[in-house]
Amino acid sequence: MRQSSQREHISYVPQLSNATLAGTVTQSTFTLEQPRGQFSHPSISDFDAIWLVVAHGNATQNFTAPRSTEETPVPADFPQRGYYLTLMANRALYAGSQPSTQLQVLRVGNDTRCSPRTRGCNHPLPGPGPYRVKFLVMSDRGPVAETQWSSETRLQQAQALQAAPGPQSAGTVVITAVLSILLALVLTALLALLVYTCYDTCQSTPISGPGEPVGVRRYNTHHMFSPPAVGGS
């Protein structure tokens, strides 16, 4: 029966992937080489869980391995503890006999669908870091073996768009001034054309004033004509 105090130390340092893979380090993930053939020690069973420990660069000294799977820290514990466990596997998945033609990497922080409170969730990393990782082997009795800590990994940061530094050249200043003058002249010409068109239209339309007399021709129809009176005797 193995005790947690008899933890095996494996002289393996996790490394970033050196494959020609786009996005080895992004704003929320980084990619590791798989630890092929590193867990063949007799003290490690095929049924033991192999976890990846993700920690802040300054939290490795405070790391305490959980005594059981139920105590495994999750990504939601990261702000308080400074570390969590993810990407659980077993040594059959990290066997050294896998063909080299297959992609042998682990992408940390690649699962956007799992809850950060779920054990083993590979949640996106919350900031630029730096981060350090190591592999921890656990049985149902507690920690069995562990690798060394990796070197620090910093994630990419979004770059804000900035104006080109330095003063403008004399040619640029002259071109800007000429274009400004031409634009002002065009706007002035358009305004003058608009005023002239409006003035010309208003002058060519006669409008009768209220005081002007208006002649009305009298017209009588034939059935309204009265014949002259005829004098009687």
Beta strands, then each sheet from edge to edge (+ up, - down):
strand 1: 8-9
strand 2: 30-33
strand 3: 49-56
strand 4: 83-89
strand 5: 105-108
strand 6: 131-139
strand 7: 142-146
sheet 1: 1+ 7+ 6- 3+ 4-
sheet 2: 2+ 5-
end
